[in-house]
Amino acid sequence: MSAQLEIFSGWKEVANYLGKGVRTVQRYEHQLALPIHRPAGKPAGSVIATKKELDDWVNASPTQVDSMPKCWPTERTNRIGAEFLQVDAEIALTFCGIALTATNNEKRSSASHTARKAYDTIMRLRKGLNLTDAQRGKLDTNLQRVKSELQSLGQSF
């Protein structure tokens, strides 16, 4: 008597069988060659997988599945962090500009305070990033402008 071929239809069934979330299983297909088949060879849409192929894949590469990175690579984290700090510095400059042109003392004080908080946050967060020379130079230029404008608004450093 031949063994019956078990087929899982759809990402949800495959994910349930593997005990993972749908997005995780989709990532496994792209990054770890999870054996997924698409009817008529379509690149997207419905998927199927056989129990045997899934079992073979799990047994052949258990360390690959468990060794998926738990965090982003450092260079990507640093790039995104540098971009975030640069945007924050530009926002701080915008608030400095608002404070410098404000005729209302309350608006000037509020904008100045917001710019200072942004400056202090940038200074704290940049310590944890390995910035390239170009990133550091651009950020330092903007931070020096923020500091100068805040000093002209009466902030002390």
Secondary structure, DSSP 8 states (H G I E B T S, - for coil): ------EEESHHHHHHHHTS-HHHHHHHHHHH----B-GGG-SSS--EEEHHHHHHHHHH-HHHHHTS-SS--HHHHHHHHHHHHHHHHHHHHHHHHHHHH--SHHHHHHHHHHHHHHHHHHHHHGGG----HHHHHHHHHHHHHHHHHHHHTT---
